[in-house]
Structures are given as C-alpha cells and as structure tokens.
Amino acid sequence: MRSKKSQGVLARLKHITGTTTDASLSSALKISPQTLSSWKGRDSTPYSLCVELAQARGISLDWLLLGVGPMLRQTHVNTLETSRENTLRENTVLALWRLLDDDDRCVIQRALEEKTRLRDLELKLAEMSSILSALQHVNDT
C-alpha cells in the first residue's frame, strides 16, 4: 500500500495492537524496528499485513486503511440462529479484548474469575438452603 496516509494507518495499527511506540509496534507486528522505519521513510505500509491483522482481529479494513467507519468489522447475522448471534458476540468481545493492554486484561480476568466464584457460592448456598428446608420439614413432622 502506498499512500500519504500511511502515518494514520500506523497510528491505527498502534491502537489495535495496544502499543504506543514504534519499538513496541514493531514487536507486536513481529517485524524489525528497521522495517517499520523503512515503511515510515517510504510512506508505505504493506497491504497484506493490514489484511491479515484485520482478519485476525475482526477489524474493518475501511477503518484500518482509510480511517473511515466503525473500527470493528460488521458481520451479517441471521437473527433466528442464536448460535450465530453468540459467535458474533464472542468475536466482538475477543476483538475488544485484543485491543486491551496486559494490565486491563488482568483486571478483567480477575473480575471474571471472581464472578464465577460468586456464582458457584450462590449455587452452593441455594443447594444448602434447599437441604436445610427439607431437614426442617422432616423435623416438623
């Protein structure tokens, strides 16, 4: 891809990889810092890299290459099929997850683990309440 807008593309690549520096971007893209510097010098970004990254993360190419439209790719979903709706939801969550830095991912993971733990405790409490109720019923008779 050859464009005077390649700086915008690089900025959007930083955004979706959760990086802020050229060094961290080159690491996230698995390229050498010299390669990234070369792209900046030539005012170009490889189209194939952008396509691969957009596909892997559910990112709209219009947004990535042109800065136009929503960041996440829209998928046509048959509303009658719940499994397809769940897949879209999961893909969206996964795409958003990939945009987060490690600290934010850890915070969310801990919150999910805590939510799971609380749900398990609520189920155990409901089970124990049911057993207690049954025992009280037996004692009352």
C-alpha positions in Angstrom: 0.0 0.0 0.0 1.4 3.4 -0.9 -0.3 6.4 0.5 0.3 9.8 2.1 -2.0 8.5 4.8 0.4 5.7 6.0 1.1 7.6 9.2 -2.6 7.3 10.0 -2.5 3.6 9.2 0.5 3.2 11.6 -1.3 5.1 14.3 -4.4 2.8 13.9 -2.1 -0.2 14.0 -0.7 1.1 17.3 -4.3 1.5 18.5 -5.4 -2.1 17.7 -2.1 -3.7 19.0 -2.3 -1.6 22.2 1.1 -0.1 21.6 2.3 3.5 21.9 5.9 3.4 20.5 7.4 2.4 17.2 9.5 -0.2 19.0 6.5 -1.8 20.7 4.5 -1.7 17.4 7.3 -3.4 15.5 7.5 -6.1 18.3 3.7 -6.6 18.2 3.8 -6.9 14.4 6.8 -9.2 14.6 8.9 -7.1 12.3 12.2 -5.4 12.9 12.3 -1.7 14.0 14.3 -1.1 10.8 11.5 -2.5 8.7 9.0 -0.1 10.4 11.4 2.8 10.0 11.7 1.9 6.3 7.9 1.9 5.9 7.7 5.4 7.5 10.6 6.6 5.3 8.8 5.4 2.1 5.4 6.5 3.4 4.0 3.0 2.9 2.5 0.1 4.8 2.2 -3.5 3.4 -1.4 -4.2 2.4 -1.0 -7.9 3.1 0.0 -7.2 6.7 -3.1 -5.0 7.2 -5.4 -7.6 5.7 -4.0 -10.4 7.9 -4.2 -8.3 11.0 -7.8 -7.0 10.2 -9.0 -10.6 9.6 -7.4 -12.0 12.8 -8.8 -9.2 15.0 -12.2 -8.6 13.3 -11.1 -5.0 12.3 -12.7 -3.2 9.4 -10.2 -2.6 6.6 -12.0 0.7 5.8 -11.2 1.9 9.3 -7.7 0.5 9.3 -6.6 1.7 5.9 -8.7 4.8 5.5 -9.8 5.8 9.0 -13.5 5.6 7.8 -16.4 3.9 9.5 -16.5 1.7 12.6 -13.3 0.0 13.8 -14.9 -3.4 14.2 -16.0 -5.3 11.1 -19.7 -5.8 10.8 -21.0 -9.3 10.2 -24.4 -10.2 8.8 -26.1 -12.4 11.3 -29.3 -14.4 10.9 -31.3 -13.3 14.0 -33.1 -16.6 14.1 -29.9 -18.5 14.8 -28.8 -18.0 18.4 -25.5 -19.7 17.9 -24.6 -17.3 15.2 -25.5 -14.4 17.5 -23.3 -15.9 20.2 -20.5 -16.3 17.7 -20.7 -12.6 16.7 -20.9 -11.6 20.4 -17.9 -13.7 21.2 -15.9 -12.4 18.2 -16.7 -8.8 19.2 -15.6 -9.5 22.8 -12.5 -11.2 21.6 -11.7 -8.3 19.2 -12.2 -5.8 22.0 -10.1 -8.0 24.4 -7.2 -7.9 21.9 -7.3 -4.1 22.0 -6.6 -4.0 25.7 -3.2 -3.9 27.3 -2.0 -6.6 29.7 -2.9 -4.8 32.8 -6.5 -4.2 31.7 -6.7 -7.9 30.6 -5.6 -9.0 34.1 -8.2 -6.8 35.8 -11.0 -8.2 33.6 -9.8 -11.8 34.1 -9.8 -11.3 37.8 -13.3 -9.9 37.7 -14.5 -12.8 35.6 -12.9 -15.3 38.0 -14.5 -13.5 40.9 -17.9 -13.6 39.2 -17.5 -17.3 38.6 -16.5 -17.9 42.2 -19.6 -15.9 43.4 -21.9 -17.8 41.1 -20.5 -21.1 42.4 -21.1 -19.9 46.0 -24.6 -18.8 45.2 -25.4 -22.3 43.7 -23.9 -24.0 46.8 -25.9 -21.6 49.1 -29.1 -22.4 47.2 -28.4 -26.2 47.5 -27.7 -25.9 51.2 -30.9 -23.8 51.7 -32.9 -26.5 49.9 -31.3 -29.2 52.1 -32.0 -27.1 55.3 -35.6 -26.6 54.2 -36.0 -30.3 53.6 -34.5 -31.1 57.0 -36.7 -28.6 58.8 -39.7 -30.1 57.1 -38.7 -33.6 58.3 -38.2 -32.3 61.9 -41.6 -30.5 61.9 -43.4 -33.8 61.1 
